[in-house]
Amino acid sequence: MWTDECYMEIRKGDRIYYKNKQGQTHSGKAVLYGPAGWVISCDHGAQVVEEQKNYLGHKPCKGKREDDYFGKFLNQPYFGK
């Protein structure tokens, strides 16, 4: 299961655990940061994980962890919105 529960520490490649509308726990790999939260790649398609809605925790990936600077830059309130 997950080892960290701080949403702000998620980086690309981390395994993110979330719950769906039925309350089931699923996981996927963090791909990019979008306007609604982190987009993750799962077996059943791409999902969006939001901090307050369905985020449970994450497990850091092995090796060098890179942040999604470009995705976070584009989603700043004073840039594109």
SEDO-165294 format. One record per atom (N, C-alpha, C, O): x, y, z; atom name; residue in three letters. Coordinates in Angstrom, 3 decimals, always signed. Layout:
BEGIN
+----------+----------+----------+------+------+
:       c1 :       c2 :       c3 : site : code :
+----------+----------+----------+------+------+
:        X :        Y :        Z :   CA :  Ala :
...
+----------+----------+----------+------+------+
This chain:
BEGIN
+----------+----------+----------+------+------+
:       c1 :       c2 :       c3 : site : code :
+----------+----------+----------+------+------+
:   +0.842 :   -1.188 :   +0.000 :    N :  Met :
:   +0.000 :   +0.000 :   +0.000 :   CA :  Met :
:   +0.882 :   +1.246 :   +0.000 :    C :  Met :
:   +2.092 :   +1.171 :   -0.214 :    O :  Met :
:   +0.251 :   +2.384 :   +0.243 :    N :  Trp :
:   +0.968 :   +3.641 :   +0.163 :   CA :  Trp :
:   +1.803 :   +3.885 :   +1.408 :    C :  Trp :
:   +1.519 :   +3.368 :   +2.489 :    O :  Trp :
:   +2.853 :   +4.698 :   +1.220 :    N :  Thr :
:   +3.757 :   +5.010 :   +2.319 :   CA :  Thr :
:   +3.721 :   +6.485 :   +2.674 :    C :  Thr :
:   +4.232 :   +6.867 :   +3.727 :    O :  Thr :
:   +3.134 :   +7.325 :   +1.832 :    N :  Asp :
:   +3.114 :   +8.761 :   +2.062 :   CA :  Asp :
:   +1.718 :   +9.294 :   +1.778 :    C :  Asp :
:   +1.060 :   +8.834 :   +0.845 :    O :  Asp :
:   +1.258 :  +10.256 :   +2.565 :    N :  Glu :
:   -0.077 :  +10.792 :   +2.376 :   CA :  Glu :
:   -0.075 :  +12.292 :   +2.091 :    C :  Glu :
:   -1.125 :  +12.927 :   +2.180 :    O :  Glu :
:   +1.067 :  +12.869 :   +1.754 :    N :  Cys :
:   +1.155 :  +14.303 :   +1.462 :   CA :  Cys :
:   +0.990 :  +14.526 :   -0.046 :    C :  Cys :
:   +1.871 :  +14.178 :   -0.831 :    O :  Cys :
:   -0.138 :  +15.106 :   -0.437 :    N :  Tyr :
:   -0.480 :  +15.296 :   -1.848 :   CA :  Tyr :
:   +0.553 :  +16.153 :   -2.586 :    C :  Tyr :
:   +0.826 :  +15.914 :   -3.763 :    O :  Tyr :
:   +1.121 :  +17.138 :   -1.913 :    N :  Met :
:   +2.066 :  +18.058 :   -2.549 :   CA :  Met :
:   +3.402 :  +17.396 :   -2.878 :    C :  Met :
:   +4.193 :  +17.972 :   -3.625 :    O :  Met :
:   +3.674 :  +16.223 :   -2.354 :    N :  Glu :
:   +4.938 :  +15.536 :   -2.609 :   CA :  Glu :
:   +4.868 :  +14.544 :   -3.761 :    C :  Glu :
:   +5.841 :  +13.831 :   -4.007 :    O :  Glu :
:   +3.751 :  +14.477 :   -4.472 :    N :  Ile :
:   +3.623 :  +13.556 :   -5.608 :   CA :  Ile :
:   +4.500 :  +14.054 :   -6.754 :    C :  Ile :
:   +4.544 :  +15.250 :   -7.042 :    O :  Ile :
:   +5.187 :  +13.137 :   -7.392 :    N :  Arg :
:   +6.021 :  +13.426 :   -8.565 :   CA :  Arg :
:   +5.634 :  +12.467 :   -9.683 :    C :  Arg :
:   +4.975 :  +11.454 :   -9.450 :    O :  Arg :
:   +6.057 :  +12.803 :  -10.909 :    N :  Lys :
:   +5.779 :  +11.930 :  -12.049 :   CA :  Lys :
:   +6.388 :  +10.550 :  -11.801 :    C :  Lys :
:   +7.529 :  +10.434 :  -11.354 :    O :  Lys :
:   +5.623 :   +9.523 :  -12.094 :    N :  Gly :
:   +6.089 :   +8.159 :  -11.941 :   CA :  Gly :
:   +5.699 :   +7.508 :  -10.633 :    C :  Gly :
:   +5.810 :   +6.289 :  -10.501 :    O :  Gly :
:   +5.242 :   +8.289 :   -9.655 :    N :  Asp :
:   +4.825 :   +7.715 :   -8.376 :   CA :  Asp :
:   +3.546 :   +6.902 :   -8.548 :    C :  Asp :
:   +2.728 :   +7.194 :   -9.420 :    O :  Asp :
:   +3.381 :   +5.883 :   -7.713 :    N :  Arg :
:   +2.153 :   +5.095 :   -7.700 :   CA :  Arg :
:   +1.183 :   +5.780 :   -6.753 :    C :  Arg :
:   +1.476 :   +5.955 :   -5.570 :    O :  Arg :
:   +0.008 :   +6.174 :   -7.286 :    N :  Ile :
:   -0.996 :   +6.897 :   -6.513 :   CA :  Ile :
:   -2.170 :   +5.972 :   -6.233 :    C :  Ile :
:   -2.646 :   +5.265 :   -7.121 :    O :  Ile :
:   -2.625 :   +5.987 :   -5.003 :    N :  Tyr :
:   -3.783 :   +5.195 :   -4.588 :   CA :  Tyr :
:   -4.965 :   +6.137 :   -4.400 :    C :  Tyr :
:   -4.835 :   +7.194 :   -3.784 :    O :  Tyr :
:   -6.114 :   +5.746 :   -4.933 :    N :  Tyr :
:   -7.314 :   +6.574 :   -4.864 :   CA :  Tyr :
:   -8.533 :   +5.682 :   -4.703 :    C :  Tyr :
:   -8.463 :   +4.470 :   -4.903 :    O :  Tyr :
:   -9.646 :   +6.294 :   -4.339 :    N :  Lys :
:  -10.895 :   +5.534 :   -4.259 :   CA :  Lys :
:  -11.848 :   +6.044 :   -5.329 :    C :  Lys :
:  -11.891 :   +7.238 :   -5.625 :    O :  Lys :
:  -12.611 :   +5.118 :   -5.903 :    N :  Asn :
:  -13.575 :   +5.490 :   -6.935 :   CA :  Asn :
:  -14.916 :   +5.837 :   -6.281 :    C :  Asn :
:  -15.024 :   +5.874 :   -5.055 :    O :  Asn :
:  -15.927 :   +6.087 :   -7.102 :    N :  Lys :
:  -17.241 :   +6.486 :   -6.579 :   CA :  Lys :
:  -17.894 :   +5.401 :   -5.735 :    C :  Lys :
:  -18.723 :   +5.698 :   -4.875 :    O :  Lys :
:  -17.530 :   +4.157 :   -5.971 :    N :  Gln :
:  -18.092 :   +3.046 :   -5.206 :   CA :  Gln :
:  -17.314 :   +2.769 :   -3.919 :    C :  Gln :
:  -17.692 :   +1.890 :   -3.145 :    O :  Gln :
:  -16.239 :   +3.505 :   -3.690 :    N :  Gly :
:  -15.445 :   +3.331 :   -2.484 :   CA :  Gly :
:  -14.345 :   +2.292 :   -2.595 :    C :  Gly :
:  -13.710 :   +1.961 :   -1.594 :    O :  Gly :
:  -14.105 :   +1.770 :   -3.794 :    N :  Gln :
:  -13.059 :   +0.769 :   -4.002 :   CA :  Gln :
:  -11.706 :   +1.462 :   -4.147 :    C :  Gln :
:  -11.625 :   +2.558 :   -4.701 :    O :  Gln :
:  -10.663 :   +0.835 :   -3.658 :    N :  Thr :
:   -9.310 :   +1.381 :   -3.749 :   CA :  Thr :
:   -8.649 :   +0.907 :   -5.040 :    C :  Thr :
:   -8.655 :   -0.284 :   -5.352 :    O :  Thr :
:   -8.082 :   +1.851 :   -5.783 :    N :  His :
:   -7.353 :   +1.563 :   -7.023 :   CA :  His :
:   -6.027 :   +2.304 :   -6.988 :    C :  His :
:   -5.803 :   +3.158 :   -6.131 :    O :  His :
:   -5.150 :   +1.969 :   -7.929 :    N :  Ser :
:   -3.869 :   +2.663 :   -8.021 :   CA :  Ser :
:   -3.493 :   +2.853 :   -9.479 :    C :  Ser :
:   -4.007 :   +2.177 :  -10.370 :    O :  Ser :
:   -2.580 :   +3.794 :   -9.697 :    N :  Gly :
:   -2.086 :   +4.067 :  -11.033 :   CA :  Gly :
:   -0.821 :   +4.894 :  -10.945 :    C :  Gly :
:   -0.420 :   +5.327 :   -9.865 :    O :  Gly :
:   -0.194 :   +5.111 :  -12.100 :    N :  Lys :
:   +1.069 :   +5.832 :  -12.177 :   CA :  Lys :
:   +0.821 :   +7.291 :  -12.533 :    C :  Lys :
:   +0.100 :   +7.577 :  -13.488 :    O :  Lys :
:   +1.410 :   +8.222 :  -11.775 :    N :  Ala :
:   +1.246 :   +9.651 :  -12.030 :   CA :  Ala :
:   +1.890 :  +10.020 :  -13.363 :    C :  Ala :
:   +3.054 :   +9.703 :  -13.609 :    O :  Ala :
:   +1.113 :  +10.699 :  -14.230 :    N :  Val :
:   +1.603 :  +11.059 :  -15.555 :   CA :  Val :
:   +1.835 :  +12.563 :  -15.671 :    C :  Val :
:   +2.918 :  +12.990 :  -16.071 :    O :  Val :
:   +0.838 :  +13.364 :  -15.329 :    N :  Leu :
:   +0.967 :  +14.816 :  -15.418 :   CA :  Leu :
:   +0.005 :  +15.501 :  -14.465 :    C :  Leu :
:   -0.966 :  +14.901 :  -14.003 :    O :  Leu :
:   +0.286 :  +16.769 :  -14.176 :    N :  Tyr :
:   -0.555 :  +17.550 :  -13.281 :   CA :  Tyr :
:   -1.466 :  +18.429 :  -14.122 :    C :  Tyr :
:   -0.985 :  +19.252 :  -14.902 :    O :  Tyr :
:   -2.764 :  +18.269 :  -13.976 :    N :  Gly :
:   -3.732 :  +19.032 :  -14.748 :   CA :  Gly :
:   -4.523 :  +19.986 :  -13.876 :    C :  Gly :
:   -4.259 :  +20.083 :  -12.677 :    O :  Gly :
:   -5.488 :  +20.692 :  -14.446 :    N :  Pro :
:   -6.267 :  +21.673 :  -13.688 :   CA :  Pro :
:   -7.141 :  +21.059 :  -12.597 :    C :  Pro :
:   -7.481 :  +21.749 :  -11.636 :    O :  Pro :
:   -7.509 :  +19.807 :  -12.714 :    N :  Ala :
:   -8.356 :  +19.165 :  -11.706 :   CA :  Ala :
:   -7.537 :  +18.339 :  -10.718 :    C :  Ala :
:   -8.094 :  +17.862 :   -9.729 :    O :  Ala :
:   -6.244 :  +18.152 :  -10.945 :    N :  Gly :
:   -5.392 :  +17.345 :  -10.072 :   CA :  Gly :
:   -4.450 :  +16.491 :  -10.904 :    C :  Gly :
:   -4.245 :  +16.752 :  -12.089 :    O :  Gly :
:   -3.882 :  +15.478 :  -10.284 :    N :  Trp :
:   -2.963 :  +14.596 :  -10.988 :   CA :  Trp :
:   -3.718 :  +13.641 :  -11.901 :    C :  Trp :
:   -4.718 :  +13.046 :  -11.500 :    O :  Trp :
:   -3.234 :  +13.500 :  -13.126 :    N :  Val :
:   -3.769 :  +12.520 :  -14.072 :   CA :  Val :
:   -2.902 :  +11.279 :  -13.943 :    C :  Val :
:   -1.675 :  +11.349 :  -14.019 :    O :  Val :
:   -3.561 :  +10.138 :  -13.746 :    N :  Ile :
:   -2.811 :   +8.902 :  -13.572 :   CA :  Ile :
:   -3.212 :   +7.897 :  -14.652 :    C :  Ile :
:   -4.339 :   +7.903 :  -15.149 :    O :  Ile :
:   -2.274 :   +7.052 :  -14.990 :    N :  Ser :
:   -2.487 :   +6.005 :  -15.978 :   CA :  Ser :
:   -2.829 :   +4.708 :  -15.245 :    C :  Ser :
:   -2.068 :   +4.242 :  -14.397 :    O :  Ser :
:   -3.981 :   +4.136 :  -15.584 :    N :  Cys :
:   -4.447 :   +2.897 :  -14.949 :   CA :  Cys :
:   -4.711 :   +1.840 :  -16.020 :    C :  Cys :
:   -4.674 :   +2.129 :  -17.216 :    O :  Cys :
:   -4.974 :   +0.626 :  -15.579 :    N :  Asp :
:   -5.323 :   -0.455 :  -16.498 :   CA :  Asp :
:   -6.635 :   -0.163 :  -17.220 :    C :  Asp :
:   -6.805 :   -0.564 :  -18.371 :    O :  Asp :
:   -7.552 :   +0.519 :  -16.570 :    N :  His :
:   -8.873 :   +0.785 :  -17.129 :   CA :  His :
:   -9.007 :   +2.209 :  -17.671 :    C :  His :
:  -10.126 :   +2.709 :  -17.790 :    O :  His :
:   -7.895 :   +2.877 :  -18.001 :    N :  Gly :
:   -7.928 :   +4.216 :  -18.599 :   CA :  Gly :
:   -7.392 :   +5.275 :  -17.655 :    C :  Gly :
:   -7.091 :   +4.996 :  -16.494 :    O :  Gly :
:   -7.277 :   +6.491 :  -18.164 :    N :  Ala :
:   -6.754 :   +7.602 :  -17.370 :   CA :  Ala :
:   -7.789 :   +8.072 :  -16.353 :    C :  Ala :
:   -8.984 :   +8.112 :  -16.644 :    O :  Ala :
:   -7.326 :   +8.421 :  -15.175 :    N :  Gln :
:   -8.180 :   +8.913 :  -14.099 :   CA :  Gln :
:   -7.581 :  +10.193 :  -13.538 :    C :  Gln :
:   -6.375 :  +10.415 :  -13.648 :    O :  Gln :
:   -8.414 :  +11.035 :  -12.938 :    N :  Val :
:   -7.953 :  +12.253 :  -12.285 :   CA :  Val :
:   -8.091 :  +12.068 :  -10.779 :    C :  Val :
:   -9.134 :  +11.640 :  -10.285 :    O :  Val :
:   -7.022 :  +12.398 :  -10.058 :    N :  Val :
:   -7.022 :  +12.287 :   -8.607 :   CA :  Val :
:   -6.932 :  +13.679 :   -8.007 :    C :  Val :
:   -5.969 :  +14.405 :   -8.255 :    O :  Val :
:   -7.939 :  +14.056 :   -7.215 :    N :  Glu :
:   -7.963 :  +15.350 :   -6.546 :   CA :  Glu :
:   -7.619 :  +15.171 :   -5.075 :    C :  Glu :
:   -7.898 :  +14.129 :   -4.481 :    O :  Glu :
:   -7.010 :  +16.198 :   -4.496 :    N :  Glu :
:   -6.543 :  +16.104 :   -3.112 :   CA :  Glu :
:   -7.689 :  +15.888 :   -2.124 :    C :  Glu :
:   -7.587 :  +15.018 :   -1.259 :    O :  Glu :
:   -8.751 :  +16.638 :   -2.227 :    N :  Gln :
:   -9.830 :  +16.568 :   -1.245 :   CA :  Gln :
:  -10.876 :  +15.506 :   -1.558 :    C :  Gln :
:  -11.633 :  +15.112 :   -0.671 :    O :  Gln :
:  -10.934 :  +15.037 :   -2.801 :    N :  Lys :
:  -12.004 :  +14.129 :   -3.200 :   CA :  Lys :
:  -11.673 :  +12.652 :   -3.056 :    C :  Lys :
:  -12.314 :  +11.943 :   -2.281 :    O :  Lys :
:  -10.678 :  +12.188 :   -3.795 :    N :  Asn :
:  -10.475 :  +10.740 :   -3.865 :   CA :  Asn :
:   -9.034 :  +10.286 :   -3.626 :    C :  Asn :
:   -8.712 :   +9.126 :   -3.883 :    O :  Asn :
:   -8.182 :  +11.149 :   -3.154 :    N :  Tyr :
:   -6.782 :  +10.792 :   -2.903 :   CA :  Tyr :
:   -6.635 :  +10.062 :   -1.575 :    C :  Tyr :
:   -7.147 :  +10.517 :   -0.552 :    O :  Tyr :
:   -5.936 :   +8.926 :   -1.590 :    N :  Leu :
:   -5.683 :   +8.160 :   -0.372 :   CA :  Leu :
:   -4.223 :   +8.239 :   +0.060 :    C :  Leu :
:   -3.934 :   +8.386 :   +1.248 :    O :  Leu :
:   -3.309 :   +8.144 :   -0.890 :    N :  Gly :
:   -1.888 :   +8.180 :   -0.585 :   CA :  Gly :
:   -1.083 :   +7.836 :   -1.825 :    C :  Gly :
:   -1.648 :   +7.564 :   -2.885 :    O :  Gly :
:   +0.250 :   +7.849 :   -1.690 :    N :  His :
:   +1.096 :   +7.478 :   -2.823 :   CA :  His :
:   +2.362 :   +6.797 :   -2.331 :    C :  His :
:   +2.733 :   +6.886 :   -1.161 :    O :  His :
:   +3.006 :   +6.118 :   -3.260 :    N :  Lys :
:   +4.264 :   +5.424 :   -2.989 :   CA :  Lys :
:   +5.298 :   +5.978 :   -3.965 :    C :  Lys :
:   +5.114 :   +5.854 :   -5.176 :    O :  Lys :
:   +6.381 :   +6.584 :   -3.475 :    N :  Pro :
:   +7.388 :   +7.154 :   -4.378 :   CA :  Pro :
:   +8.013 :   +6.098 :   -5.293 :    C :  Pro :
:   +8.217 :   +4.952 :   -4.891 :    O :  Pro :
:   +8.311 :   +6.502 :   -6.517 :    N :  Cys :
:   +8.951 :   +5.582 :   -7.463 :   CA :  Cys :
:  +10.429 :   +5.445 :   -7.118 :    C :  Cys :
:  +10.980 :   +6.249 :   -6.366 :    O :  Cys :
:  +11.050 :   +4.439 :   -7.665 :    N :  Lys :
:  +12.474 :   +4.225 :   -7.443 :   CA :  Lys :
:  +13.264 :   +5.119 :   -8.391 :    C :  Lys :
:  +12.796 :   +5.450 :   -9.481 :    O :  Lys :
:  +14.446 :   +5.501 :   -7.975 :    N :  Gly :
:  +15.310 :   +6.307 :   -8.819 :   CA :  Gly :
:  +15.017 :   +7.798 :   -8.681 :    C :  Gly :
:  +14.468 :   +8.255 :   -7.678 :    O :  Gly :
:  +15.396 :   +8.537 :   -9.712 :    N :  Lys :
:  +15.240 :   +9.993 :   -9.693 :   CA :  Lys :
:  +13.773 :  +10.368 :   -9.889 :    C :  Lys :
:  +13.129 :   +9.914 :  -10.834 :    O :  Lys :
:  +13.252 :  +11.196 :   -8.992 :    N :  Arg :
:  +11.855 :  +11.646 :   -9.068 :   CA :  Arg :
:  +11.824 :  +13.066 :   -9.613 :    C :  Arg :
:  +12.484 :  +13.955 :   -9.072 :    O :  Arg :
:  +11.055 :  +13.287 :  -10.690 :    N :  Glu :
:  +10.952 :  +14.610 :  -11.306 :   CA :  Glu :
:   +9.561 :  +15.174 :  -11.096 :    C :  Glu :
:   +8.565 :  +14.462 :  -11.223 :    O :  Glu :
:   +9.497 :  +16.463 :  -10.772 :    N :  Asp :
:   +8.222 :  +17.137 :  -10.611 :   CA :  Asp :
:   +7.690 :  +17.552 :  -11.990 :    C :  Asp :
:   +8.462 :  +17.669 :  -12.942 :    O :  Asp :
:   +6.395 :  +17.772 :  -12.094 :    N :  Asp :
:   +5.791 :  +18.232 :  -13.339 :   CA :  Asp :
:   +5.709 :  +19.756 :  -13.291 :    C :  Asp :
:   +4.638 :  +20.321 :  -13.070 :    O :  Asp :
:   +6.843 :  +20.412 :  -13.497 :    N :  Tyr :
:   +6.910 :  +21.872 :  -13.413 :   CA :  Tyr :
:   +6.032 :  +22.540 :  -14.459 :    C :  Tyr :
:   +5.360 :  +23.529 :  -14.166 :    O :  Tyr :
:   +6.034 :  +22.013 :  -15.662 :    N :  Phe :
:   +5.253 :  +22.625 :  -16.746 :   CA :  Phe :
:   +3.756 :  +22.546 :  -16.462 :    C :  Phe :
:   +3.040 :  +23.527 :  -16.662 :    O :  Phe :
:   +3.279 :  +21.405 :  -16.003 :    N :  Gly :
:   +1.861 :  +21.255 :  -15.687 :   CA :  Gly :
:   +1.430 :  +22.176 :  -14.568 :    C :  Gly :
:   +0.346 :  +22.756 :  -14.628 :    O :  Gly :
:   +2.255 :  +22.321 :  -13.551 :    N :  Lys :
:   +1.925 :  +23.209 :  -12.437 :   CA :  Lys :
:   +2.002 :  +24.675 :  -12.871 :    C :  Lys :
:   +1.225 :  +25.503 :  -12.394 :    O :  Lys :
:   +2.940 :  +25.001 :  -13.778 :    N :  Phe :
:   +3.042 :  +26.368 :  -14.285 :   CA :  Phe :
:   +1.798 :  +26.753 :  -15.077 :    C :  Phe :
:   +1.277 :  +27.856 :  -14.910 :    O :  Phe :
:   +1.319 :  +25.865 :  -15.930 :    N :  Leu :
:   +0.145 :  +26.164 :  -16.748 :   CA :  Leu :
:   -1.138 :  +26.274 :  -15.933 :    C :  Leu :
:   -2.097 :  +26.905 :  -16.377 :    O :  Leu :
:   -1.169 :  +25.677 :  -14.763 :    N :  Asn :
:   -2.378 :  +25.677 :  -13.939 :   CA :  Asn :
:   -2.346 :  +26.710 :  -12.815 :    C :  Asn :
:   -3.140 :  +26.631 :  -11.878 :    O :  Asn :
:   -1.447 :  +27.663 :  -12.905 :    N :  Gln :
:   -1.428 :  +28.750 :  -11.920 :   CA :  Gln :
:   -2.578 :  +29.695 :  -12.222 :    C :  Gln :
:   -2.920 :  +29.893 :  -13.387 :    O :  Gln :
:   -3.186 :  +30.286 :  -11.188 :    N :  Pro :
:   -4.365 :  +31.133 :  -11.394 :   CA :  Pro :
:   -4.112 :  +32.366 :  -12.249 :    C :  Pro :
:   -5.038 :  +32.848 :  -12.900 :    O :  Pro :
:   -2.909 :  +32.885 :  -12.272 :    N :  Tyr :
:   -2.632 :  +34.108 :  -13.022 :   CA :  Tyr :
:   -2.101 :  +33.861 :  -14.420 :    C :  Tyr :
:   -1.825 :  +34.818 :  -15.144 :    O :  Tyr :
:   -1.948 :  +32.595 :  -14.827 :    N :  Phe :
:   -1.407 :  +32.346 :  -16.153 :   CA :  Phe :
:   -2.513 :  +32.116 :  -17.199 :    C :  Phe :
:   -2.801 :  +33.007 :  -17.998 :    O :  Phe :
:   -3.111 :  +30.963 :  -17.195 :    N :  Gly :
:   -4.020 :  +30.608 :  -18.265 :   CA :  Gly :
:   -5.499 :  +30.746 :  -17.927 :    C :  Gly :
:   -6.347 :  +30.617 :  -18.809 :    O :  Gly :
:   -5.813 :  +31.000 :  -16.686 :    N :  Lys :
:   -7.226 :  +30.996 :  -16.297 :   CA :  Lys :
:   -7.773 :  +32.391 :  -16.176 :    C :  Lys :
:   -8.949 :  +32.567 :  -15.856 :    O :  Lys :
+----------+----------+----------+------+------+
